[in-house]
Amino acid sequence: MSGPTSWRCDECAAAVAADGGLLAFRTQPHAPYAAGGFRILHVSCREPDDAELATVRLEACLDRDGLSLLLGFLSAGPGRRPEPGLTVADVDEFVDLIRRLHVPFYEPARRRFGEPHVRRTMLRADRASPYQSPALRKLVQASG
């Protein structure tokens, strides 16, 4: 199963395709340079005068190479000396982003996570199963 191909713009809520989207975020101006406020945007929804907003083409964040790029925010990787560089301010926010970009059915299902009966089900489940594709597909199909 391949990954998602369309997302909801965090600015205008319309569909975003990989070739027309950006991953936008802000970083602290000093060490540890933590990145946060991750958003998926249309290129046209980016504020052109916002020099503090860092962006990466959405296409670059997809597939195996995109996942490797994103994981670089968390760790330089084995075999490397510790080095200063970009990190994330909120791991949960970052995991949500990775799920949005890489887990089939996550993007449409996440709109329902605030519904009381969905929240109760998720709280009773283990940490992984609510975010796996079969459960997410079922949630999306149940919505209509």
N, C-alpha and C positions, 0 to 999 in steps of 0.2 A: 504494500500500500504506500503510495507516495504521500507527501505532506500536503498541507493546505496550499491553496492557490489564490485565495482572496481573503481579505481582512476588512474590518470596519475601521474607518479613519477615526482616530480619537479626537479630531477637531470637528468634522462635519457629519460623521456617522454614515457616510456613503461608502460603498464598496471600494477597496483599494486593491489593485493588481500589483504584482511584484515589480513590473517594469515602470509603474507610475508612483511608487511609494518610497518613503524614507523611514528609517528608524531614527528618531530624534531623542536626544537626551541632554542633560546638563551635567557638568563636572565641577567639582570643587576646584578653586583656583590654586590650591596648595596641597601638599602631600596629606593624605594618601590619594588625592585626585579621584575621590569616589564619584562614580556616575550614578545618576538617579533620574526619576521623572521620565522613564522610558515611554515613548509614544510612537504609534504607527500613524503616519500622516501621508496624505497626498503631497506630491511635490508642490502643488499649487496652494496647499494649506499652510505651508511653512511661512512664518513671518520673515520677509526678506531682510528686515532691519535688525533682527535678533542675532547679533554677533556672538552671544554667549551660548547659543543653541548648537550643539554638535550634531551632525547628521552622517548617516551611512546609507547608501542605496539599499533598499529593501532586498533586492536581488542578491546582494553580497552576504546577506544573513541567512540564506536558505540552503538547503541540502547539506551534505556532509561538510563541505568547506565553510559554509555559513555557521554551522554549529560549532566548528572548531574556532572560528573567529569569535563567536560569542563566549565560548568557554575561556578564551584568553582574558576576558574581563575578570574571571575568578581565579585563574592560576596561570603562571607562565608555563607550567608543565614539568613533568619529571625530567631529570637530567640537566636542569637549568639552575643556576644560582638564584637565590632570591634577588629580586630586582624591583626598584620602584616602577610604578606604572599604574595604569588605570585599574580600578577595582570597582565594586558595586556598593552603594550605600545601603541597599535593602535587598537581601537575598531573595525574600519571598516575591518582591516585585519583579526581580530578574527572572526567577523561575516561571512566573506567570508569562513573561515575555517569551521565553523559550518555548513554553507550551503553546502559546498563540501562534508562533512561527512554525513549529515543527510537529505538533500533535494533531492528527486528523480529528475533526469535529469539535475541537476545543474552542475555537473562536465563536461559533454560533451557540455552543452550550453555555459558555461563561456568562451570557446575558441572563441566564436563568438561575445563577448561583445564589442570588439574593432572595429567591422565592422561599417562603417558610418551609414547605414540604421538601424542597430540594436541599435546603440547608440541613434539615433534620436527617435526611438520608446520608448526606455527606459526612456529618458529624459521627454517625454510627459506623461508618466504613473505615477500612484501614487507610493509610496515607496515600497509597498509590491507585487503588482500583477505581475511585471516582474519576480519575483523570486519564484512564486508559480508553482507547478508541471505542471498544464495544459499549461501555457505559455511557460515554459521551454521545455516541450515535443514538442510543436508546433515548437519552434525554432530549436530543434535537428532534427526533421523530415524534416523541410524545407531545411536543409543543405545536405540532401542527401542520 
